Amino acid sequence: MSFPSTGSAVPAKYSWIRSTASQTRAPVTSQMPIESYVDVRVRSIVNYLEDKAPVMASRAFTIEMIGMLSQSAGAVLGVLKMATWAPVTIAIASAAMAIADYFYLPSQLAATNRALEETHNFLIYYDSLSLVQRKTGKVKLLCANTVENAVLALIASQTAVSPALPISGGEEEEE
């Protein structure tokens, strides 16, 4: 099938596919321009974090509310002389809190909010710079450190592992 406007198998609105496919590829080790890095990596991570933060907040809120309501229901049952049912509500509350602890919901929510704040602050700073200032090594380093540390902190919050790397190989003995 051939499209009349271009005479090729690629529609006109997807002509960028044809033009990039015919160009030679840059080496893998070539340096990526900071504008491309910000557009491709930073802004996509910010969009991901903006989508993830409300979901994490609603999950943490729901689990916390289930725990609090179950504990309150146990107290109400005790007042109403139905104390035999109180252990059931306490079990539900402890299960809800165990789920929150198992999935590290509070730490994930805190890490997501912190990463979103740091990346937003960087984008505000980056957008305020001139074209010459954006290309300095300081800005490039700040960009890479901010984004990659935010991603590392998110991963660490899901696994409960500290993102800080050990400075020394081993602990020193005390004398």
trRosetta pair geometry for C-beta under 8 A, 3 or more apart (Angstrom, degrees):
i j d omega theta_ij theta_ji phi_ij phi_ji
1 9 6.6 96 77 -131 68 79
2 7 6.3 -2 178 -161 116 38
2 8 6.7 -133 -144 151 83 3
2 9 6.4 -62 -102 -78 58 56
3 6 5.1 32 85 39 110 94
3 7 7.2 -73 76 -23 64 16
3 8 6.6 -16 41 63 94 52
3 9 7.5 120 -2 -135 90 14
3 10 7.3 -80 17 84 131 31
3 11 5.3 138 -78 -107 163 54
3 12 6.7 -147 133 -29 144 78
4 7 7.3 19 -158 -68 25 57
5 11 8.0 44 54 -162 115 59
5 12 4.7 -32 98 -53 133 131
6 10 6.5 -62 102 78 156 74
6 11 7.2 143 11 -166 135 21
6 12 5.2 177 -43 -80 113 75
6 15 6.5 -170 -107 -96 142 105
6 18 7.7 162 176 1 142 164
8 18 6.2 69 111 -105 162 150
10 14 5.3 -117 -180 94 98 103
10 15 6.5 129 119 -100 119 45
10 17 5.5 -156 -143 72 143 116
10 18 4.7 -166 48 -49 155 113
11 14 5.1 70 64 24 84 100
11 15 7.8 -97 105 -49 48 68
12 15 5.6 -8 -163 -44 44 111
14 17 4.9 3 159 3 95 118
14 18 7.6 100 120 -11 75 89
15 18 5.5 -51 -160 37 54 111
15 19 6.1 47 146 -18 78 106
16 19 5.6 -56 -141 42 36 108
16 20 5.9 26 163 -13 71 109
17 20 6.5 -62 -143 42 23 99
17 21 6.0 22 159 -21 62 114
18 21 5.9 -58 -141 35 25 110
18 22 6.5 17 162 -15 61 110
19 22 6.3 -62 -151 36 28 105
19 23 6.8 28 153 -25 62 106
20 23 5.7 -52 -149 28 39 113
26 30 4.6 -69 161 28 116 152
27 30 4.9 119 64 -31 80 96
32 36 5.4 -114 177 81 95 121
32 37 5.3 109 118 -60 120 97
33 36 4.7 90 65 7 87 103
33 37 7.0 -156 95 -7 45 87
34 37 5.4 -53 -146 37 36 114
34 38 6.2 35 156 -18 68 104
34 134 5.7 -177 97 155 140 93
34 135 6.2 -167 18 -103 134 53
34 139 6.9 45 -150 111 158 107
34 140 5.4 -109 -92 -97 120 90
34 143 6.5 130 -150 23 102 166
35 38 6.0 -55 -148 37 29 108
35 39 6.2 22 156 -13 64 111
35 134 7.2 56 -66 143 81 140
36 39 5.8 -60 -142 43 29 107
36 40 5.6 8 167 -3 69 117
37 40 6.4 -63 -130 48 21 96
37 41 5.2 -25 -172 26 63 120
37 42 6.7 60 136 -15 71 100
37 143 6.6 95 113 138 129 138
37 144 7.7 -39 171 -76 149 81
38 41 7.2 -51 -96 55 12 81
38 42 4.6 -28 -144 33 53 130
38 43 6.5 63 154 -24 63 95
38 123 7.6 133 -163 -112 110 81
38 126 6.1 174 -124 164 144 157
38 143 6.6 -76 -78 -148 91 137
39 42 7.6 29 -13 47 13 89
39 43 5.8 -15 -148 16 33 130
40 43 7.5 78 18 42 7 95
40 44 6.4 -17 167 -7 39 124
41 44 6.3 -73 -149 40 16 105
41 45 6.3 11 161 -15 61 111
41 147 6.3 74 134 168 112 159
42 45 5.9 -60 -150 37 28 108
42 46 6.3 27 154 -18 65 107
42 119 6.5 175 -165 -158 87 106
42 122 7.1 -114 -153 104 134 126
42 123 6.6 160 147 -79 125 97
42 126 7.9 62 124 9 167 166
42 143 6.8 -71 -69 -165 137 100
42 147 5.3 -101 -101 -90 82 137
43 46 5.5 -49 -145 36 35 114
43 47 6.4 39 154 -20 65 102
43 123 7.4 97 -88 -108 74 132
44 47 5.6 -49 -147 35 34 113
44 48 6.4 38 151 -20 63 104
45 48 5.5 -51 -148 36 35 114
45 49 6.3 33 153 -17 66 106
45 119 6.2 -137 105 -127 108 158
45 147 6.0 126 46 -152 160 102
45 150 7.1 112 154 95 138 128
45 151 6.7 -80 -136 -70 138 104
46 49 5.7 -55 -145 39 31 110
46 50 6.2 34 154 -21 65 106
46 116 7.2 103 -140 -136 68 69
46 119 4.9 -162 -87 130 92 131
46 120 6.7 119 -135 -72 120 66
46 123 6.5 14 -75 -38 157 145
47 50 5.7 -53 -145 36 30 112
47 51 6.5 26 155 -14 63 106
48 51 5.9 -62 -154 39 30 108
48 52 6.0 22 154 -17 67 114
49 52 5.5 -58 -136 41 32 109
49 53 6.0 43 164 -35 68 102
49 112 6.1 169 -150 -166 88 81
49 115 5.7 -141 -118 105 141 105
49 116 4.3 -179 147 -86 129 90
49 119 6.6 132 27 42 156 143
49 150 7.8 -40 -75 159 146 129
50 53 6.3 -38 -137 18 25 114
50 116 6.7 123 -71 -132 58 122
51 54 7.5 -69 -172 34 29 97
51 55 7.1 17 148 -8 63 118
52 55 5.7 -70 -156 43 39 112
52 56 5.9 35 155 -20 77 109
52 112 5.6 -130 113 -144 111 134
53 56 5.9 -56 -144 37 28 109
53 57 6.2 28 158 -19 64 108
53 109 7.8 92 -146 -147 64 69
53 112 5.1 175 -95 140 73 120
53 113 6.2 100 -132 -81 115 66
53 116 5.6 -2 -64 -42 138 157
54 57 5.5 -55 -144 38 33 113
54 58 6.2 30 159 -18 67 105
55 58 6.0 -56 -147 37 28 106
55 59 6.4 28 154 -18 63 107
56 59 5.8 -56 -148 37 31 111
56 60 6.3 26 157 -15 66 108
56 105 7.1 168 -166 -157 83 77
56 108 5.7 -140 -142 119 129 102
56 109 4.6 172 144 -96 116 77
56 112 5.2 132 28 27 163 160
57 60 6.0 -57 -145 40 29 107
57 61 6.0 28 157 -19 65 112
57 109 6.1 109 -81 -137 57 120
58 61 5.6 -54 -140 40 30 113
58 62 6.1 33 159 -22 65 107
59 62 5.9 -55 -145 35 27 110
59 63 6.4 21 160 -12 63 108
59 105 5.9 -137 116 -135 106 124
60 63 6.1 -58 -146 40 28 107
60 64 6.1 26 157 -17 64 113
60 100 6.9 84 -132 -133 68 110
60 105 4.5 164 -94 156 86 117
60 106 6.3 113 -136 -80 129 54
60 109 5.0 -26 -32 -47 153 148
61 64 5.8 -61 -145 41 27 110
61 65 6.1 26 158 -19 65 109
62 65 5.8 -56 -145 36 27 109
62 66 6.4 30 156 -21 63 104
63 66 5.8 -52 -149 32 31 112
63 67 6.6 31 153 -16 63 106
63 96 5.3 166 -168 -178 74 92
63 97 7.7 133 158 -85 103 34
63 99 5.9 -138 -136 89 128 112
63 100 4.6 151 134 -70 143 104
63 105 6.2 126 41 31 149 172
64 67 5.7 -56 -152 37 32 112
64 68 6.3 25 155 -14 67 108
64 96 7.8 160 -84 147 17 119
64 100 6.9 72 -64 -87 70 152
65 68 5.8 -56 -141 41 33 106
65 69 5.9 28 162 -15 68 110
66 69 6.1 -58 -141 41 24 106
66 70 6.2 25 159 -19 61 111
66 92 7.2 -110 163 153 97 99
66 93 7.5 -180 128 -110 70 54
66 96 4.3 -169 99 -118 111 149
67 70 5.9 -60 -147 36 25 110
67 71 6.5 21 158 -15 62 107
67 93 4.6 88 -151 -153 63 75
67 94 7.9 100 -131 -58 97 20
67 96 4.0 -153 -65 92 83 128
67 97 5.0 86 -114 -53 141 86
67 100 7.5 -50 -35 -8 141 135
68 71 5.8 -56 -148 38 31 109
68 72 6.2 29 155 -17 66 108
68 93 7.6 113 -47 -129 15 111
69 72 5.6 -54 -143 40 32 111
69 73 6.1 37 154 -24 65 105
70 73 5.6 -49 -144 33 31 113
70 74 6.7 36 153 -21 61 101
70 89 4.7 178 -176 -176 76 79
70 90 7.2 156 143 -83 103 20
70 92 4.2 -147 -134 93 145 107
70 93 3.7 -167 92 -61 121 86
70 96 6.6 157 12 5 142 135
71 74 5.7 -50 -155 30 34 114
71 75 6.9 33 149 -16 64 102
71 89 7.0 158 -84 141 21 104
71 90 6.9 63 -106 -105 65 63
71 93 4.6 83 -52 -108 81 159
72 75 5.6 -53 -153 35 38 111
72 76 6.4 37 150 -18 68 105
73 76 5.5 -52 -145 38 35 112
73 77 6.2 38 154 -21 66 104
73 89 4.5 -151 90 -135 103 146
74 77 5.7 -52 -146 36 30 112
74 78 6.5 35 152 -22 62 103
74 85 7.9 -152 -118 112 63 73
74 86 4.3 85 -157 -150 88 79
74 87 7.9 97 -128 -47 119 17
74 89 3.8 -165 -62 85 87 126
74 90 5.1 65 -93 -51 157 80
74 93 7.2 -73 -13 -11 130 135
75 78 5.6 -52 -153 32 33 114
75 79 6.7 31 151 -17 65 103
75 86 7.9 84 -57 -128 26 112
76 79 5.7 -54 -151 36 35 110
76 80 6.2 22 155 -9 68 112
77 80 5.8 -62 -140 47 32 105
77 82 4.4 -83 -165 83 85 99
77 83 6.4 140 129 -91 90 34
77 85 4.9 -112 -164 77 150 103
77 86 5.0 -172 87 -73 123 76
77 89 6.5 163 7 -2 138 141
78 82 7.6 -93 -66 63 21 59
78 83 4.9 54 -116 -98 65 89
78 86 5.4 44 -61 -82 90 138
82 85 5.1 -7 147 23 101 114
82 86 7.6 142 109 -39 69 80
83 86 5.1 -22 -159 -7 56 124
84 87 7.8 -44 177 17 39 98
85 88 5.3 -45 -171 29 65 119
85 89 6.8 58 139 -16 81 100
86 89 5.9 -58 -153 38 40 106
86 90 6.2 37 153 -18 71 108
87 90 5.4 -56 -142 41 36 112
87 91 6.1 43 155 -25 68 103
88 91 5.7 -52 -150 32 29 113
88 92 6.7 30 151 -18 62 103
89 92 5.6 -49 -150 34 36 113
89 93 6.4 37 151 -19 66 104
90 93 5.6 -52 -147 37 34 112
90 94 6.2 30 155 -16 67 106
91 94 5.9 -55 -143 40 29 106
91 95 6.2 33 154 -21 64 106
92 95 5.7 -55 -148 36 29 112
92 96 6.5 31 153 -20 63 104
93 96 5.8 -53 -150 34 31 111
93 97 6.5 25 154 -13 65 106
94 97 5.7 -54 -145 41 35 109
94 98 6.1 40 152 -24 66 105
95 98 5.5 -52 -145 36 31 113
95 99 6.5 36 153 -23 63 101
96 99 5.7 -50 -152 30 31 113
96 100 6.7 31 150 -16 63 103
97 100 5.5 -50 -150 36 37 113
97 101 6.3 35 152 -16 67 106
98 101 5.6 -55 -145 41 33 110
98 102 6.0 38 154 -26 67 107
99 102 5.6 -52 -142 34 29 113
99 103 6.4 4 166 3 64 109
99 105 8.0 33 123 -19 73 129
100 103 6.7 -70 -144 50 23 92
100 105 4.6 -74 -151 31 75 125
100 106 6.7 52 169 -22 109 89
101 104 7.3 22 -173 -76 32 44
103 108 7.3 -46 140 -4 82 142
104 107 4.6 -47 178 51 98 111
104 108 5.3 107 112 -30 89 97
104 157 6.1 172 140 163 131 68
104 158 6.3 169 66 -129 136 29
104 159 7.9 -60 -3 1 162 10
104 160 5.6 -155 -91 -60 139 95
105 108 5.7 -57 -138 39 28 111
105 109 6.2 27 163 -19 65 107
106 109 5.9 -56 -147 36 29 109
106 110 6.3 26 157 -16 65 108
107 110 5.7 -53 -143 40 33 111
107 111 6.1 32 157 -18 66 108
107 157 4.5 -168 136 -154 95 94
107 160 7.0 97 67 -96 164 74
108 111 5.8 -56 -143 40 29 109
108 112 6.1 31 156 -21 65 108
108 154 7.7 55 -145 -153 73 67
108 157 4.8 146 -92 135 51 118
108 158 6.1 61 -97 -79 109 67
109 112 5.8 -53 -144 36 29 111
109 113 6.3 25 158 -14 64 108
110 113 6.0 -58 -147 40 28 108
110 114 6.1 27 156 -18 65 110
110 157 7.2 -170 67 -128 83 141
111 114 5.7 -55 -142 40 30 111
111 115 6.1 30 158 -19 65 108
111 153 5.0 -169 -152 141 107 95
111 154 5.3 155 138 -98 121 48
111 156 7.3 -176 -121 71 151 83
111 157 3.5 -130 -6 -38 155 155
112 115 5.9 -55 -144 38 27 109
112 116 6.2 27 156 -19 63 108
112 154 6.5 70 -83 -114 64 99
112 157 7.7 -124 -31 76 70 159
113 116 5.7 -54 -145 37 30 112
113 117 6.3 31 155 -20 64 106
114 117 5.7 -54 -149 36 30 112
114 118 6.3 26 155 -16 65 108
114 150 7.6 -166 111 -128 79 84
114 153 6.7 -78 90 131 122 151
115 118 5.8 -55 -144 39 30 109
115 119 6.2 22 161 -12 66 109
115 150 3.6 114 -141 -165 94 100
115 151 7.4 106 -142 -58 137 35
115 153 5.9 -177 -70 74 106 118
115 154 5.6 -6 -42 -55 160 103
116 119 6.2 -58 -141 42 26 104
116 120 6.1 27 158 -18 63 110
117 120 5.9 -58 -145 38 26 110
117 121 6.2 26 157 -19 63 108
118 121 5.8 -55 -148 36 29 111
118 122 6.4 29 153 -19 63 105
118 146 5.6 -168 154 -163 106 95
118 149 7.6 -78 138 88 160 105
118 150 5.4 -166 76 -83 128 117
119 122 5.5 -50 -147 35 35 113
119 123 6.4 35 154 -19 66 103
119 146 6.5 141 -94 146 57 109
119 147 6.4 71 -107 -100 102 71
119 150 5.6 3 -49 -64 103 174
120 123 5.8 -54 -148 36 32 109
120 124 6.4 33 154 -19 65 104
121 124 5.8 -53 -149 35 32 112
121 125 6.3 30 153 -16 64 107
122 125 5.6 -58 -149 40 33 111
122 126 5.9 33 154 -21 69 108
122 142 7.0 177 -131 141 108 98
122 143 6.6 127 -179 -113 130 59
122 146 4.5 131 -73 135 148 165
122 147 7.3 -118 75 -52 167 79
123 126 5.5 -51 -137 39 32 112
123 127 6.1 31 161 -18 65 107
124 127 6.1 -56 -144 38 26 108
124 128 6.6 25 154 -21 60 109
125 128 5.9 -63 -154 33 30 111
125 129 7.1 35 151 -31 63 102
125 142 7.9 -74 107 133 143 141
126 129 6.0 -51 -159 17 35 114
126 134 6.7 70 -161 -118 80 100
126 139 7.1 117 -113 -168 81 114
126 143 6.9 69 -89 -93 129 107
129 133 4.0 -131 -170 94 106 120
129 134 4.9 140 107 -63 128 76
129 139 6.5 59 -112 -114 174 148
130 133 4.7 92 50 9 77 104
130 134 7.0 -134 92 -13 40 87
131 134 5.8 -50 -149 26 30 116
131 135 7.1 21 157 -15 60 107
132 135 6.3 -67 -160 34 32 106
132 136 7.7 49 145 -42 62 92
133 136 5.9 -33 -163 -4 44 116
133 139 6.4 107 150 -44 70 147
134 139 5.7 -130 -149 119 34 160
135 139 7.3 38 29 58 10 128
135 140 7.7 17 -163 -46 32 109
136 139 4.9 91 63 8 85 100
136 140 7.1 -153 96 -4 45 89
137 140 5.5 -57 -146 39 36 113
137 141 6.1 36 157 -19 69 107
138 141 5.9 -57 -148 38 26 109
138 142 6.3 26 154 -18 63 109
139 142 5.6 -53 -144 38 32 113
139 143 6.2 37 154 -24 64 105
140 143 5.6 -53 -149 33 30 114
140 144 6.4 23 157 -12 64 107
141 144 6.0 -56 -145 40 30 106
141 145 6.0 26 158 -16 66 112
142 145 5.9 -58 -141 42 26 109
142 146 6.0 27 161 -21 64 111
143 146 6.1 -58 -145 35 22 108
143 147 6.4 6 166 -5 61 113
144 147 6.4 -65 -143 44 25 100
144 148 5.7 6 171 -3 65 119
145 148 6.5 -64 -131 47 19 98
145 149 5.7 16 170 -15 62 118
146 149 6.3 -65 -144 40 17 105
146 150 6.4 18 158 -21 58 110
147 150 5.7 -56 -150 33 29 112
147 151 6.6 24 155 -14 64 105
148 151 5.7 -51 -147 38 36 110
148 152 6.2 38 153 -20 66 107
149 152 5.4 -52 -142 40 34 114
149 153 6.2 37 156 -22 66 104
149 163 7.4 111 -155 145 72 146
150 153 5.8 -53 -148 35 29 111
150 154 6.6 33 151 -21 61 103
151 154 5.6 -51 -152 32 34 114
151 155 6.6 30 153 -15 65 105
152 155 5.8 -56 -149 38 33 109
152 156 6.1 32 153 -19 66 109
152 163 4.8 110 139 -146 105 129
153 156 5.6 -53 -142 39 32 112
153 157 6.3 35 156 -24 64 104
153 163 5.4 -71 -89 -26 57 158
154 157 5.9 -56 -150 32 28 110
154 158 6.9 24 152 -16 61 105
155 158 5.9 -58 -156 34 34 110
155 159 6.6 3 157 4 67 112
155 163 7.7 106 70 -95 86 107
156 159 6.2 -75 -145 51 32 93
156 160 7.7 108 168 -76 63 2
156 161 5.2 -108 -143 76 79 72
156 162 6.4 19 -165 -170 133 11
156 163 4.0 -101 -41 -57 157 91
157 160 7.6 33 -159 -73 29 44
166 169 7.5 108 120 -99 124 20
168 171 7.7 117 92 -85 120 32
168 172 7.7 -9 122 -37 159 91
